Amino acid sequence: MVVLLIMLGWILKKVWQIRSFKKLQLKNKEITAKALKFAFAQFNLRNPKKNMKISPDTARLADVWGSGVMAYEFRVQLNHEISLKGLRKELEAYLQGYAQNHKLTHLGETAFVISDLWQEKGFLHLDITYVVNGTTFNYLHDIKKVE
């Protein structure tokens, strides 16, 4: 009976931890989406002919990479091909400006990192990482090793 109670307590604790993590992940996804929306608003001001809008559907890369990683995939519908060469750098600068203006806490030098960027079938895909914990920081470190 004691063992059963201990197991039940352990299971309840795990469920509570997972639930808390999912809430945190959702909150950080919303923060990241707001930062990206700001970045594209700035981009669109400087490039009015390339007006781009974020698609409302996003995916959590943490579902692939594991628990604790605050990385999200966003899609942007394109009406035209766009050069990716300077786009990453420009968007990251706007994201960092947003993080500084909103005093967002983060690990390392930058709050947001565009960890991947590509075009496919009329969409621009962005993987954006919000570097808010050690697991996410290590994820970025591992990604850089692979590249």
N, C-alpha and C positions, 0 to 999 in steps of 0.2 A: 504494500500500500504506500509506503514512504517513497519507494522508487517511482511509483506511478505519479505521485504528487510532484516529485522533483522533475520528472519528464514533462508533466503538464505545465509546470511553472516555466521551464526552459522553452517550451513551444510558444507559450503566450508571450514571453519576452522577445523571442525572435519575430513573431507576428507584429508586435508593437514596433520593433526596430525597423522592419521592412516598411510598415505603414508610415512611420516618421520620415524615413528616407525618401519614399515616393512623394510625400508632401514637399520636402525640401527640393527634390529634383524638379517638381512642377513649378515651384516658386522661382528657381534659378532659370528654368526654361522661359518663364514670363519675362524675367529681367533681361535675358539674352535677346528675346524677341523684340523688346522695346529698344534695346541698344541697336539692333540691326535695322529696325524701322527708322530710327534716327539717322543711322549711317546712310541708308538709301535716300532719305529725304535730303541730306547734304549732297550726296552724289547727284541726285536729280536736279538740284539747284545749279550745280556746276555743269551738268550735261543734260540740258532740257530735251534734247532730241532722243536721248536714250532712256526715257522715263521707264523705270522698273518698279514693280510692286511685288511684295512678298506674298507667296501663296499661304493660305491659312493652315494647310496641313504640314506638320513637321514630325520628325521622328526622333526618338532618343537613341543616340548611338550607344548609350550605356546598356541598352538591351543586347547589343552585340559584344561590347567590350567588358561588361561586367559592372557590378554594383559599385557605386561611389564616383563614377566618371560623369562629369557634368558637360557632356558634349551632345550637340543637337544638329540635325540636318534640316536645312531650310531649302525651299525651292522658290525660284523667282521666274515668272513667266517672261519670256523674251519675245519681242516682235521682230528681232533682228539678231544677227551674230554680233558678239562683242569680244573685244580683245581682252584676254585675261591677264596680259603681261603686267600692267600697272594697277589693275583693279583690286587685287588682294591687298597691296600696300595702301592704296587710297582708303579702302573700306576699313582696314585695321586702324588706320589713323583716326577715322571718325569714331570707331568703336572705343578707342582709348580716350578720346575727348569726352565721349559720353560717360565712361567710367570715372574719369576725373571730375567732371561736373556733378555727378551724382554720388561722389565719394564712395564708390563700390570697393569693398575689400577684396584682395586677391593675393595669391602667392606668386612670387617671381616678379619679373619686370612689367608684365602686361596682364590686364584683367581678361581680355578676350583674344583668342588666337583663331584665325581661319586655318584650320588644320587640313582642309581639302577644298578644292574649288574646280568645278568642271561644267561643261555644257553638254546637254544631251536632249534631243528631240524637242527643241523650243524652250527648254528650261535651263536656268543656271542653278546648279546645286552647290550649296555651301555647307561645310561642316564647321560649326563654330563651337569652340570650347571656352567655357567660363572657368578660369583657373582659380577656383575658390577653395580647393582642398588638396591634400597631399596625393590622393589617388589620381585626381585629374592632372596634377603636375607631373606625376610619374608616367601617366598615359601619354602626355605630350613628349616626354623624354624618350619613351619607347618608339613613338611614331617617328621622331627625328632619327633614331638609330636605323630604322628600316629604310628611310629615304637615303 
